[in-house]
Amino acid sequence: MRRRKVVTRPHGDRRRREILDTAVTLFSANGFNAVSLREVADKADISQAGLLHHFPNKASLLLAVLQDREDRNRADEQRRLAGGEDRMEVFLRTLEDNERNPVLVQLFALLSAEGLSLEHPSHEWWAERYRTIVDTMQGWVTEVIDEHDLPPGLTTETVVRWLIALADGLRIQWLLDPDAVSRAEAVRQFADLLRSLTRSKTETETERPACPPPT
């Protein structure tokens, strides 16, 4: 029996994009818990039934919003890596880009806080995301930093967690008072400290996985 060919309809893709963009605006302003599907549908100028055609429930919409943001960051990261930028510079440039889009930064700040609850639909998404970030970045940092140059008891995993915590913590400070701190610049200063411990180029010529994008 011949399989039916699945055709992607541009109109459907466009409506899905509009729903995601609307959800980003509402979730970033009010969080996930305070926003209803009815509000998203009304703001996107679509019926609730039409919204449910694309996203069967509120949890699926949330996960689609998070993954869409992540996929866009990764696409930008891969483009920069292909252009010859090193992985740390890509990480820092992403932070700089994010400062030009505070709505998306606030989206991740609010949703990551809500996701701390074990019952929240995004909890496992966030937990897996951080596991992936730590594993990937540790693989990179281990290859560029000689752990023997670190103080006794300090590991490259701890350095990676410091870097992630610095970016996350400064995200909150920057959202509260953008004029008080530049997250990208502060993290760049810490990266400069890490670079002082960088191995020689001959030791790091093997290809490394890309650093996951910050938010």
Backbone as CSV, one residue per row, in Angstrom:
resi,resn,N_x,N_y,N_z,CA_x,CA_y,CA_z,C_x,C_y,C_z
1,MET,0.849,-1.197,0.000,0.000,0.000,0.000,0.881,1.242,0.000
2,ARG,0.568,2.171,-0.873,1.362,3.382,-0.957,1.069,4.307,0.210
3,ARG,2.123,4.887,0.743,1.947,5.841,1.836,1.532,7.194,1.280
4,ARG,0.674,7.856,2.032,0.278,9.194,1.627,1.424,10.154,1.881
5,LYS,1.676,10.993,0.939,2.732,11.982,1.083,2.256,13.111,1.994
6,VAL,3.067,13.401,3.017,2.718,14.468,3.947,3.224,15.791,3.392
7,VAL,2.322,16.722,3.223,2.688,18.020,2.667,2.628,19.071,3.762
8,THR,3.736,19.793,3.925,3.764,20.875,4.892,3.136,22.116,4.282
9,ARG,2.161,22.664,4.952,1.460,23.817,4.422,2.034,25.093,5.015
10,PRO,2.475,26.026,4.157,3.071,27.271,4.640,2.167,28.024,5.602
11,HIS,0.849,28.015,5.334,-0.072,28.739,6.209,-0.059,28.139,7.610
12,GLY,-0.059,26.797,7.681,-0.016,26.151,8.986,1.272,26.449,9.734
13,ASP,2.383,26.465,8.998,3.662,26.794,9.623,3.657,28.227,10.138
14,ARG,3.066,29.108,9.348,3.015,30.517,9.755,2.157,30.699,11.002
15,ARG,1.040,30.014,11.057,0.177,30.121,12.236,0.859,29.548,13.473
16,ARG,1.584,28.462,13.283,2.320,27.887,14.411,3.363,28.866,14.928
17,ARG,4.043,29.537,13.995,5.051,30.527,14.368,4.416,31.676,15.137
18,GLU,3.247,32.116,14.687,2.552,33.213,15.356,2.147,32.815,16.778
19,ILE,1.702,31.584,16.939,1.318,31.107,18.276,2.532,31.066,19.196
20,LEU,3.647,30.553,18.693,4.863,30.491,19.505,5.325,31.884,19.911
21,ASP,5.322,32.811,18.971,5.757,34.180,19.277,4.839,34.829,20.301
22,THR,3.547,34.571,20.187,2.592,35.111,21.153,2.817,34.512,22.532
23,ALA,3.040,33.212,22.580,3.291,32.543,23.852,4.558,33.081,24.506
24,VAL,5.599,33.348,23.718,6.833,33.922,24.256,6.531,35.251,24.942
25,THR,5.756,36.102,24.278,5.430,37.417,24.847,4.669,37.283,26.157
26,LEU,3.669,36.413,26.178,2.847,36.265,27.385,3.595,35.544,28.498
27,PHE,4.306,34.471,28.182,5.047,33.737,29.204,6.161,34.595,29.806
28,SER,6.821,35.405,28.988,7.919,36.222,29.498,7.410,37.334,30.410
29,ALA,6.170,37.780,30.186,5.603,38.843,31.007,4.978,38.311,32.292
30,ASN,4.357,37.126,32.217,3.565,36.642,33.353,3.944,35.259,33.865
31,GLY,4.875,34.579,33.174,5.187,33.212,33.550,4.211,32.247,32.909
32,PHE,4.503,30.966,33.037,3.665,29.937,32.429,2.376,29.733,33.213
33,ASN,2.483,29.684,34.532,1.336,29.318,35.368,0.186,30.318,35.277
34,ALA,0.510,31.588,35.051,-0.521,32.624,35.075,-1.177,32.858,33.716
35,VAL,-0.723,32.169,32.696,-1.248,32.384,31.346,-2.104,31.190,30.927
36,SER,-3.270,31.456,30.374,-4.162,30.388,29.907,-4.047,30.232,28.395
37,LEU,-4.458,29.085,27.910,-4.489,28.868,26.467,-5.460,29.834,25.792
38,ARG,-6.531,30.175,26.476,-7.473,31.136,25.929,-6.804,32.480,25.693
39,GLU,-5.970,32.910,26.629,-5.260,34.181,26.452,-4.317,34.122,25.255
40,VAL,-3.612,33.009,25.112,-2.694,32.864,23.977,-3.473,32.899,22.675
41,ALA,-4.592,32.174,22.627,-5.399,32.125,21.413,-5.945,33.508,21.055
42,ASP,-6.464,34.210,22.059,-7.021,35.542,21.800,-5.945,36.495,21.298
43,LYS,-4.785,36.460,21.934,-3.695,37.364,21.548,-3.179,37.031,20.148
44,ALA,-3.194,35.752,19.796,-2.721,35.323,18.477,-3.811,35.433,17.413
45,ASP,-5.005,35.860,17.830,-6.141,36.008,16.916,-6.467,34.688,16.221
46,ILE,-6.610,33.655,17.049,-6.949,32.332,16.553,-7.930,31.707,17.545
47,SER,-8.779,30.812,17.091,-9.693,30.145,18.017,-8.910,29.181,18.905
48,GLN,-9.475,28.863,20.050,-8.797,27.914,20.931,-8.694,26.546,20.267
49,ALA,-9.704,26.187,19.494,-9.657,24.915,18.761,-8.518,24.934,17.744
50,GLY,-8.340,26.086,17.102,-7.246,26.204,16.145,-5.890,26.093,16.820
51,LEU,-5.766,26.684,18.002,-4.514,26.567,18.743,-4.243,25.113,19.125
52,LEU,-5.286,24.434,19.593,-5.129,23.038,20.015,-4.795,22.116,18.840
53,HIS,-5.096,22.552,17.621,-4.707,21.778,16.442,-3.187,21.703,16.341
54,HIS,-2.505,22.787,16.730,-1.049,22.844,16.667,-0.398,22.339,17.961
55,PHE,-1.041,22.645,19.087,-0.500,22.256,20.393,-1.639,21.679,21.227
56,PRO,-1.649,20.369,21.444,-2.805,19.719,22.067,-3.070,20.124,23.509
57,ASN,-2.090,20.704,24.178,-2.301,21.160,25.553,-1.269,22.239,25.888
58,LYS,-1.438,22.822,27.053,-0.587,23.934,27.455,0.856,23.481,27.665
59,ALA,1.039,22.280,28.175,2.396,21.762,28.407,3.152,21.610,27.090
60,SER,2.474,21.117,26.065,3.154,20.946,24.777,3.538,22.291,24.181
61,LEU,2.714,23.310,24.390,3.047,24.653,23.925,4.277,25.174,24.646
62,LEU,4.324,24.977,25.951,5.483,25.424,26.733,6.772,24.771,26.247
63,LEU,6.747,23.462,26.085,7.952,22.752,25.653,8.363,23.166,24.245
64,ALA,7.386,23.453,23.398,7.699,23.910,22.045,8.361,25.286,22.081
65,VAL,7.897,26.158,22.969,8.498,27.484,23.123,9.952,27.356,23.572
66,LEU,10.197,26.521,24.567,11.552,26.343,25.084,12.482,25.748,24.032
67,GLN,11.991,24.711,23.335,12.849,24.045,22.359,13.097,24.930,21.144
68,ASP,12.108,25.728,20.780,12.290,26.643,19.650,13.379,27.656,19.961
69,ARG,13.362,28.174,21.171,14.397,29.119,21.599,15.775,28.461,21.585
70,GLU,15.829,27.241,22.077,17.092,26.508,22.124,17.606,26.218,20.712
71,ASP,16.722,25.802,19.827,17.121,25.472,18.460,17.647,26.694,17.727
72,ARG,17.033,27.842,17.948,17.500,29.068,17.300,18.898,29.444,17.792
73,ASN,19.109,29.309,19.095,20.434,29.596,19.641,21.484,28.662,19.042
74,ARG,21.139,27.395,18.943,22.092,26.422,18.413,22.416,26.689,16.941
75,ALA,21.417,27.114,16.189,21.653,27.431,14.783,22.623,28.605,14.657
76,ASP,22.429,29.633,15.490,23.346,30.776,15.483,24.745,30.346,15.900
77,GLU,24.806,29.457,16.892,26.100,28.976,17.374,26.853,28.228,16.279
78,GLN,26.163,27.343,15.589,26.807,26.574,14.527,27.285,27.479,13.394
79,ARG,26.525,28.509,13.097,26.934,29.459,12.055,28.227,30.158,12.455
80,ARG,28.349,30.529,13.710,29.552,31.218,14.171,30.751,30.277,14.233
81,LEU,30.502,29.049,14.643,31.600,28.085,14.652,32.107,27.850,13.238
82,ALA,31.181,27.756,12.288,31.583,27.561,10.898,32.364,28.756,10.372
83,GLY,32.127,29.944,10.974,32.848,31.133,10.575,34.211,31.275,11.215
84,GLY,34.578,30.303,12.070,35.925,30.298,12.635,36.047,30.784,14.061
85,GLU,34.934,31.169,14.707,35.021,31.616,16.103,35.227,30.413,17.018
86,ASP,35.997,30.615,18.110,36.180,29.510,19.051,34.957,29.394,19.949
87,ARG,34.862,28.288,20.663,33.655,27.966,21.401,33.364,28.936,22.543
88,MET,34.385,29.388,23.228,34.159,30.351,24.296,33.664,31.672,23.734
89,GLU,34.227,32.088,22.609,33.783,33.344,21.999,32.340,33.235,21.533
90,VAL,31.951,32.078,21.019,30.562,31.860,20.614,29.638,31.989,21.819
91,PHE,30.029,31.396,22.934,29.258,31.483,24.179,29.076,32.939,24.587
92,LEU,30.156,33.708,24.550,30.116,35.108,24.970,29.308,35.963,23.998
93,ARG,29.444,35.693,22.709,28.695,36.459,21.714,27.195,36.213,21.852
94,THR,26.819,34.996,22.237,25.407,34.699,22.447,24.857,35.511,23.608
95,LEU,25.652,35.656,24.672,25.230,36.495,25.792,25.017,37.938,25.338
96,GLU,25.921,38.434,24.511,25.790,39.795,24.001,24.522,39.942,23.164
97,ASP,24.241,38.954,22.335,23.019,38.989,21.527,21.783,39.005,22.416
98,ASN,21.821,38.203,23.471,20.670,38.108,24.360,20.365,39.439,25.048
99,GLU,21.398,40.220,25.329,21.171,41.515,25.976,20.397,42.460,25.069
100,ARG,20.376,42.168,23.780,19.594,42.979,22.855,18.158,42.461,22.728
101,ASN,17.838,41.376,23.437,16.491,40.808,23.383,16.047,40.407,24.790
102,PRO,15.790,41.408,25.645,15.459,41.116,27.051,14.208,40.286,27.247
103,VAL,13.268,40.332,26.287,12.042,39.531,26.432,12.381,38.047,26.511
104,LEU,13.281,37.585,25.648,13.649,36.177,25.651,14.484,35.818,26.877
105,VAL,15.315,36.745,27.337,16.092,36.492,28.553,15.152,36.347,29.743
106,GLN,14.165,37.234,29.821,13.204,37.153,30.916,12.357,35.892,30.813
107,LEU,12.056,35.473,29.597,11.304,34.230,29.404,12.013,33.073,30.097
108,PHE,13.313,32.924,29.842,14.045,31.818,30.439,14.199,31.988,31.941
109,ALA,14.329,33.215,32.402,14.451,33.451,33.844,13.188,33.011,34.579
110,LEU,12.043,33.411,34.063,10.777,33.058,34.712,10.474,31.566,34.607
111,LEU,10.640,31.021,33.417,10.267,29.623,33.222,11.213,28.665,33.930
112,SER,12.485,29.008,34.021,13.420,28.137,34.750,13.096,28.135,36.240
113,ALA,12.668,29.286,36.774,12.283,29.343,38.187,11.030,28.509,38.434
114,GLU,10.039,28.631,37.562,8.824,27.833,37.709,9.127,26.345,37.550
115,GLY,10.095,26.038,36.698,10.427,24.643,36.442,11.105,23.935,37.597
116,LEU,11.416,24.650,38.662,12.006,24.005,39.843,11.029,23.018,40.481
117,SER,9.754,23.290,40.347,8.746,22.390,40.906,8.765,21.057,40.167
118,LEU,8.781,19.962,40.924,8.794,18.630,40.316,7.556,18.374,39.472
119,GLU,6.444,19.060,39.796,5.199,18.848,39.065,5.094,19.717,37.818
120,HIS,6.032,20.633,37.635,5.933,21.536,36.492,6.243,20.775,35.205
121,PRO,5.498,21.030,34.125,5.722,20.265,32.883,7.093,20.456,32.256
122,SER,7.805,21.522,32.634,9.128,21.746,32.050,10.268,21.290,32.959
123,HIS,9.941,20.718,34.119,10.990,20.374,35.094,12.069,19.474,34.485
124,GLU,11.664,18.398,33.845,12.642,17.464,33.296,13.386,18.090,32.121
125,TRP,12.729,18.948,31.372,13.400,19.634,30.264,14.566,20.469,30.792
126,TRP,14.324,21.214,31.872,15.386,22.039,32.454,16.487,21.178,33.055
127,ALA,16.104,20.118,33.770,17.115,19.253,34.389,18.016,18.632,33.330
128,GLU,17.420,18.151,32.244,18.204,17.548,31.167,19.059,18.596,30.470
129,ARG,18.530,19.782,30.312,19.296,20.856,29.667,20.571,21.151,30.456
130,TYR,20.448,21.265,31.771,21.640,21.564,32.573,22.615,20.391,32.600
131,ARG,22.098,19.174,32.600,22.997,18.015,32.530,23.796,18.051,31.229
132,THR,23.116,18.368,30.150,23.782,18.421,28.847,24.811,19.541,28.800
133,ILE,24.444,20.705,29.325,25.378,21.838,29.327,26.630,21.512,30.117
134,VAL,26.466,20.959,31.309,27.621,20.632,32.144,28.508,19.598,31.464
135,ASP,27.909,18.536,30.938,28.695,17.478,30.293,29.451,18.002,29.076
136,THR,28.758,18.762,28.242,29.377,19.251,27.014,30.471,20.256,27.309
137,MET,30.183,21.208,28.179,31.176,22.231,28.479,32.352,21.657,29.258
138,GLN,32.100,20.664,30.093,33.223,20.059,30.807,34.158,19.359,29.833
139,GLY,33.576,18.712,28.816,34.416,18.069,27.811,35.312,19.064,27.114
140,TRP,34.764,20.251,26.856,35.561,21.289,26.210,36.585,21.886,27.163
141,VAL,36.150,22.264,28.357,37.054,22.907,29.317,38.190,21.976,29.718
142,THR,37.899,20.694,29.856,38.939,19.737,30.227,40.048,19.695,29.181
143,GLU,39.686,19.915,27.935,40.681,19.869,26.873,41.477,21.161,26.735
144,VAL,40.932,22.274,27.209,41.655,23.538,27.059,42.322,24.005,28.340
145,ILE,41.937,23.420,29.475,42.533,23.800,30.757,43.199,22.590,31.384
146,ASP,44.420,22.794,31.837,45.135,21.734,32.538,44.694,21.757,33.997
147,GLU,43.987,20.701,34.410,43.456,20.660,35.770,44.555,20.741,36.820
148,HIS,45.800,20.358,36.449,46.906,20.442,37.391,47.279,21.884,37.714
149,ASP,46.864,22.818,36.866,47.135,24.231,37.126,46.113,24.859,38.055
150,LEU,45.044,24.119,38.354,44.011,24.623,39.256,44.424,24.398,40.709
151,PRO,43.911,25.182,41.639,44.198,24.963,43.061,43.794,23.557,43.485
152,PRO,44.468,22.988,44.474,44.145,21.634,44.940,42.665,21.484,45.280
153,GLY,42.068,20.425,44.788,40.659,20.149,45.068,39.683,20.772,44.087
154,LEU,40.167,21.705,43.276,39.301,22.342,42.292,39.340,21.557,40.987
155,THR,38.166,21.236,40.448,38.082,20.437,39.231,37.520,21.264,38.078
156,THR,37.699,20.748,36.882,37.142,21.444,35.723,35.614,21.432,35.763
157,GLU,35.023,20.407,36.362,33.560,20.404,36.487,33.095,21.579,37.330
158,THR,33.810,21.859,38.419,33.457,22.998,39.259,33.611,24.300,38.496
159,VAL,34.668,24.419,37.706,34.875,25.622,36.895,33.708,25.815,35.931
160,VAL,33.266,24.732,35.308,32.129,24.805,34.392,30.871,25.259,35.126
161,ARG,30.642,24.706,36.303,29.448,25.078,37.066,29.530,26.534,37.516
162,TRP,30.734,27.010,37.826,30.907,28.428,38.136,30.497,29.291,36.946
163,LEU,30.955,28.895,35.767,30.669,29.670,34.559,29.172,29.731,34.294
164,ILE,28.509,28.590,34.426,27.060,28.540,34.217,26.338,29.358,35.282
165,ALA,26.760,29.194,36.544,26.120,29.929,37.639,26.327,31.430,37.493
166,LEU,27.504,31.829,37.027,27.770,33.245,36.813,26.824,33.824,35.773
167,ALA,26.687,33.133,34.653,25.789,33.607,33.595,24.340,33.641,34.079
168,ASP,23.916,32.614,34.820,22.537,32.563,35.302,22.271,33.641,36.351
169,GLY,23.183,33.789,37.305,22.990,34.776,38.366,22.999,36.200,37.850
170,LEU,23.913,36.490,36.944,23.969,37.835,36.371,22.769,38.122,35.474
171,ARG,22.163,37.075,34.955,20.935,37.265,34.169,19.870,37.925,35.025
172,ILE,19.693,37.468,36.274,18.697,38.050,37.171,19.060,39.496,37.501
173,GLN,20.340,39.733,37.841,20.762,41.085,38.186,20.558,42.042,37.008
174,TRP,20.868,41.564,35.805,20.729,42.416,34.626,19.264,42.716,34.325
175,LEU,18.394,41.733,34.492,16.974,41.960,34.254,16.394,42.968,35.254
176,LEU,16.869,42.908,36.492,16.375,43.827,37.512,16.884,45.246,37.302
177,ASP,18.132,45.373,36.840,18.726,46.694,36.657,19.742,46.638,35.523
178,PRO,19.287,46.773,34.281,20.173,46.634,33.117,21.351,47.607,33.112
179,ASP,21.189,48.779,33.749,22.262,49.764,33.750,23.347,49.459,34.782
180,ALA,23.055,48.548,35.697,24.003,48.274,36.776,25.096,47.297,36.374
181,VAL,24.820,46.438,35.406,25.784,45.395,35.060,25.580,44.948,33.619
182,SER,26.672,44.596,32.987,26.602,43.939,31.681,26.949,42.476,31.906
183,ARG,25.977,41.624,31.746,26.217,40.195,31.972,27.305,39.690,31.042
184,ALA,27.218,40.058,29.777,28.188,39.566,28.799,29.608,40.006,29.160
185,GLU,29.761,41.252,29.569,31.091,41.755,29.882,31.647,41.100,31.143
186,ALA,30.805,40.907,32.154,31.267,40.281,33.387,31.694,38.837,33.148
187,VAL,30.916,38.101,32.350,31.270,36.720,32.045,32.530,36.681,31.187
188,ARG,32.686,37.659,30.301,33.888,37.721,29.471,35.141,37.897,30.339
189,GLN,35.036,38.683,31.389,36.176,38.872,32.293,36.553,37.558,32.978
190,PHE,35.537,36.781,33.358,35.819,35.474,33.959,36.442,34.545,32.924
191,ALA,35.955,34.625,31.694,36.524,33.795,30.630,37.988,34.132,30.400
192,ASP,38.338,35.406,30.546,39.737,35.800,30.390,40.615,35.136,31.452
193,LEU,40.064,34.977,32.655,40.800,34.257,33.700,41.022,32.806,33.286
194,LEU,39.998,32.205,32.712,40.127,30.819,32.266,41.165,30.693,31.159
195,ARG,41.185,31.664,30.274,42.126,31.607,29.160,43.576,31.658,29.642
196,SER,43.809,32.237,30.815,45.173,32.282,31.336,45.672,30.894,31.710
197,LEU,44.741,29.931,31.810,45.103,28.548,32.128,45.017,27.648,30.904
198,THR,44.864,28.257,29.743,44.674,27.483,28.514,45.907,26.665,28.171
199,ARG,45.657,25.428,27.738,46.740,24.574,27.267,47.331,25.136,25.982
200,SER,48.496,24.649,25.617,49.102,25.064,24.357,48.257,24.557,23.199
201,LYS,48.327,25.234,22.060,47.493,24.906,20.906,47.694,23.473,20.446
202,THR,48.912,22.964,20.525,49.180,21.607,20.032,48.451,20.562,20.848
203,GLU,48.092,20.907,22.072,47.392,19.948,22.920,45.891,19.967,22.683
204,THR,45.387,20.959,21.949,43.944,21.111,21.819,43.477,21.136,20.372
205,GLU,44.239,20.492,19.497,43.898,20.548,18.083,42.748,19.622,17.705
206,THR,42.463,18.612,18.541,41.383,17.686,18.211,40.048,18.398,18.280
207,GLU,39.119,17.968,17.456,37.819,18.609,17.385,37.031,18.379,18.663
208,ARG,36.351,19.430,19.119,35.582,19.368,20.353,34.112,19.646,20.048
209,PRO,33.199,19.133,20.874,31.775,19.448,20.671,31.513,20.909,20.986
210,ALA,30.452,21.446,20.410,30.121,22.838,20.617,29.560,23.054,22.004
211,CYS,29.849,24.236,22.582,29.257,24.604,23.861,27.787,24.906,23.640
212,PRO,26.894,24.395,24.496,25.481,24.757,24.367,25.305,26.240,24.549
213,PRO,24.330,26.850,23.879,24.156,28.288,23.992,23.611,28.684,25.344
214,PRO,24.072,29.839,25.886,23.491,30.361,27.124,22.172,31.032,26.815
215,THR,21.448,31.473,27.867,20.194,32.158,27.668,20.134,33.368,28.556
